[in-house]
Amino acid sequence: MGTTSARAESWIEINRSPHSTVYVDKGSEESSNGHVRYWQKHVFDAPHPIGVYDSQAPTGPNLKGVTKFVEMRYYFDVDCKTLTITSTLQKFYDADGNVVSTMTAVVGPNLMGANSIVLVGAKLMCQHL
């Protein structure tokens, strides 16, 4: 099976709660061999301190618990047959759209929960495979 790729951001809302909204980026989608890779973002209504989610907070003024972020982006690799997901990169953004921290650890592959937000996004992104 060939590889397909798109580049322009195209965010689609997949979940909204009283305090945050979750989107997937159809424009970042790349697929090959039954896998799809894409960005998902979680946008919060109020800033959160960088904390336990971030193992590589920058030094200086951007210390854990001090710098605030309003958006987390995850780069996911989903196996569309097994519906397992691997996160390879996370980025944390402040209210001005600046990256305030990143995490590059590979987490997974993991099964997605039956009612999870990541499963909603993965099913949307795997539709064409």
C-alpha positions as YAML, in Angstrom:
chain: A
units: angstrom
residues:
- id: 1
  name: MET
  ca: [0.00, 0.00, 0.00]
- id: 2
  name: GLY
  ca: [1.28, 3.46, -0.84]
- id: 3
  name: THR
  ca: [1.88, 6.43, 1.40]
- id: 4
  name: THR
  ca: [-0.43, 9.43, 1.41]
- id: 5
  name: SER
  ca: [0.34, 12.76, 2.98]
- id: 6
  name: ALA
  ca: [-1.30, 16.17, 3.42]
- id: 7
  name: ARG
  ca: [0.24, 19.33, 4.84]
- id: 8
  name: ALA
  ca: [-2.17, 22.26, 5.45]
- id: 9
  name: GLU
  ca: [-3.67, 22.36, 8.95]
- id: 10
  name: SER
  ca: [-7.33, 21.37, 8.99]
- id: 11
  name: TRP
  ca: [-8.54, 21.01, 12.59]
- id: 12
  name: ILE
  ca: [-11.79, 19.10, 13.19]
- id: 13
  name: GLU
  ca: [-13.47, 19.24, 16.60]
- id: 14
  name: ILE
  ca: [-14.06, 15.78, 18.08]
- id: 15
  name: ASN
  ca: [-15.00, 16.58, 21.69]
- id: 16
  name: ARG
  ca: [-16.05, 19.56, 23.79]
- id: 17
  name: SER
  ca: [-16.39, 19.77, 27.55]
- id: 18
  name: PRO
  ca: [-17.10, 22.74, 29.85]
- id: 19
  name: HIS
  ca: [-13.33, 23.34, 30.22]
- id: 20
  name: SER
  ca: [-11.66, 22.17, 27.00]
- id: 21
  name: THR
  ca: [-12.01, 21.20, 23.34]
- id: 22
  name: VAL
  ca: [-10.22, 18.40, 21.46]
- id: 23
  name: TYR
  ca: [-9.40, 18.45, 17.74]
- id: 24
  name: VAL
  ca: [-7.65, 16.26, 15.17]
- id: 25
  name: ASP
  ca: [-5.72, 17.73, 12.26]
- id: 26
  name: LYS
  ca: [-6.80, 16.12, 8.96]
- id: 27
  name: GLY
  ca: [-4.16, 18.26, 7.26]
- id: 28
  name: SER
  ca: [-1.30, 16.56, 9.11]
- id: 29
  name: GLU
  ca: [-2.47, 13.07, 8.23]
- id: 30
  name: GLU
  ca: [0.04, 10.63, 6.76]
- id: 31
  name: SER
  ca: [-0.85, 7.01, 6.12]
- id: 32
  name: SER
  ca: [0.97, 3.85, 5.06]
- id: 33
  name: ASN
  ca: [0.71, 0.11, 5.67]
- id: 34
  name: GLY
  ca: [-2.52, 0.34, 7.66]
- id: 35
  name: HIS
  ca: [-1.18, 3.07, 9.96]
- id: 36
  name: VAL
  ca: [-2.21, 6.70, 10.13]
- id: 37
  name: ARG
  ca: [-0.14, 9.44, 11.76]
- id: 38
  name: TYR
  ca: [-1.59, 12.82, 12.73]
- id: 39
  name: TRP
  ca: [-1.70, 15.62, 15.29]
- id: 40
  name: GLN
  ca: [-4.39, 15.90, 17.97]
- id: 41
  name: LYS
  ca: [-4.72, 18.97, 20.18]
- id: 42
  name: HIS
  ca: [-6.39, 19.58, 23.51]
- id: 43
  name: VAL
  ca: [-7.22, 23.27, 24.05]
- id: 44
  name: PHE
  ca: [-8.03, 24.37, 27.59]
- id: 45
  name: ASP
  ca: [-10.23, 27.34, 28.54]
- id: 46
  name: ALA
  ca: [-7.82, 28.28, 31.35]
- id: 47
  name: PRO
  ca: [-4.00, 28.01, 31.49]
- id: 48
  name: HIS
  ca: [-2.46, 25.01, 33.27]
- id: 49
  name: PRO
  ca: [1.01, 24.77, 34.81]
- id: 50
  name: ILE
  ca: [3.50, 22.44, 33.15]
- id: 51
  name: GLY
  ca: [3.69, 19.48, 35.47]
- id: 52
  name: VAL
  ca: [3.62, 15.73, 35.55]
- id: 53
  name: TYR
  ca: [2.74, 15.46, 31.84]
- id: 54
  name: ASP
  ca: [6.02, 17.05, 30.84]
- id: 55
  name: SER
  ca: [9.31, 15.30, 31.56]
- id: 56
  name: GLN
  ca: [11.46, 17.78, 29.61]
- id: 57
  name: ALA
  ca: [10.41, 21.24, 30.77]
- id: 58
  name: PRO
  ca: [12.96, 23.85, 29.66]
- id: 59
  name: THR
  ca: [15.32, 25.41, 32.18]
- id: 60
  name: GLY
  ca: [15.35, 29.05, 33.24]
- id: 61
  name: PRO
  ca: [12.00, 30.81, 33.64]
- id: 62
  name: ASN
  ca: [10.10, 27.88, 32.08]
- id: 63
  name: LEU
  ca: [10.20, 25.63, 35.13]
- id: 64
  name: LYS
  ca: [7.68, 22.91, 35.89]
- id: 65
  name: GLY
  ca: [4.70, 24.36, 37.72]
- id: 66
  name: VAL
  ca: [5.59, 27.93, 36.67]
- id: 67
  name: THR
  ca: [5.06, 28.19, 32.90]
- id: 68
  name: LYS
  ca: [1.43, 27.95, 31.87]
- id: 69
  name: PHE
  ca: [0.12, 26.19, 28.79]
- id: 70
  name: VAL
  ca: [-3.32, 26.34, 27.18]
- id: 71
  name: GLU
  ca: [-2.83, 23.73, 24.48]
- id: 72
  name: MET
  ca: [-1.27, 20.28, 24.29]
- id: 73
  name: ARG
  ca: [-0.59, 18.68, 20.91]
- id: 74
  name: TYR
  ca: [0.12, 14.98, 20.49]
- id: 75
  name: TYR
  ca: [1.58, 13.32, 17.41]
- id: 76
  name: PHE
  ca: [-0.08, 9.92, 17.16]
- id: 77
  name: ASP
  ca: [0.66, 6.79, 15.15]
- id: 78
  name: VAL
  ca: [-2.44, 4.57, 14.98]
- id: 79
  name: ASP
  ca: [-2.59, 0.99, 13.73]
- id: 80
  name: CYS
  ca: [-6.03, 1.06, 12.12]
- id: 81
  name: LYS
  ca: [-6.46, -2.74, 12.22]
- id: 82
  name: THR
  ca: [-5.73, -3.26, 15.91]
- id: 83
  name: LEU
  ca: [-6.76, 0.25, 17.02]
- id: 84
  name: THR
  ca: [-3.58, 0.63, 19.02]
- id: 85
  name: ILE
  ca: [-2.02, 4.06, 19.42]
- id: 86
  name: THR
  ca: [1.52, 5.30, 19.97]
- id: 87
  name: SER
  ca: [2.36, 8.86, 20.97]
- id: 88
  name: THR
  ca: [5.79, 9.95, 19.75]
- id: 89
  name: LEU
  ca: [5.80, 13.69, 20.42]
- id: 90
  name: GLN
  ca: [3.95, 16.17, 22.62]
- id: 91
  name: LYS
  ca: [4.12, 19.95, 22.43]
- id: 92
  name: PHE
  ca: [2.83, 22.45, 24.98]
- id: 93
  name: TYR
  ca: [1.75, 25.93, 23.82]
- id: 94
  name: ASP
  ca: [1.14, 29.13, 25.77]
- id: 95
  name: ALA
  ca: [-1.72, 31.56, 25.13]
- id: 96
  name: ASP
  ca: [0.39, 33.40, 22.51]
- id: 97
  name: GLY
  ca: [0.92, 30.21, 20.47]
- id: 98
  name: ASN
  ca: [4.56, 29.73, 21.54]
- id: 99
  name: VAL
  ca: [5.91, 26.24, 22.26]
- id: 100
  name: VAL
  ca: [6.86, 26.34, 25.94]
- id: 101
  name: SER
  ca: [7.91, 22.70, 26.23]
- id: 102
  name: THR
  ca: [8.09, 19.39, 24.40]
- id: 103
  name: MET
  ca: [8.21, 15.71, 25.28]
- id: 104
  name: THR
  ca: [9.73, 13.29, 22.79]
- id: 105
  name: ALA
  ca: [9.25, 9.98, 24.61]
- id: 106
  name: VAL
  ca: [7.57, 7.15, 22.70]
- id: 107
  name: VAL
  ca: [4.51, 5.94, 24.62]
- id: 108
  name: GLY
  ca: [2.78, 2.81, 23.34]
- id: 109
  name: PRO
  ca: [1.51, 1.06, 21.41]
- id: 110
  name: ASN
  ca: [-1.54, 0.96, 23.68]
- id: 111
  name: LEU
  ca: [-5.11, -0.15, 23.18]
- id: 112
  name: MET
  ca: [-7.58, 2.72, 23.18]
- id: 113
  name: GLY
  ca: [-10.44, 2.75, 25.68]
- id: 114
  name: ALA
  ca: [-13.91, 1.98, 24.28]
- id: 115
  name: ASN
  ca: [-15.24, 5.47, 25.05]
- id: 116
  name: SER
  ca: [-12.00, 7.44, 24.84]
- id: 117
  name: ILE
  ca: [-11.48, 10.70, 22.98]
- id: 118
  name: VAL
  ca: [-8.40, 9.26, 21.25]
- id: 119
  name: LEU
  ca: [-10.55, 6.42, 19.86]
- id: 120
  name: VAL
  ca: [-13.00, 8.96, 18.40]
- id: 121
  name: GLY
  ca: [-10.11, 10.73, 16.66]
- id: 122
  name: ALA
  ca: [-8.48, 7.49, 15.51]
- id: 123
  name: LYS
  ca: [-11.70, 6.18, 13.94]
- id: 124
  name: LEU
  ca: [-12.16, 9.46, 12.08]
- id: 125
  name: MET
  ca: [-8.59, 9.39, 10.81]
- id: 126
  name: CYS
  ca: [-8.72, 5.66, 9.87]
- id: 127
  name: GLN
  ca: [-11.96, 5.94, 7.86]
- id: 128
  name: HIS
  ca: [-10.30, 5.88, 4.44]
- id: 129
  name: LEU
  ca: [-7.95, 2.94, 5.11]
...
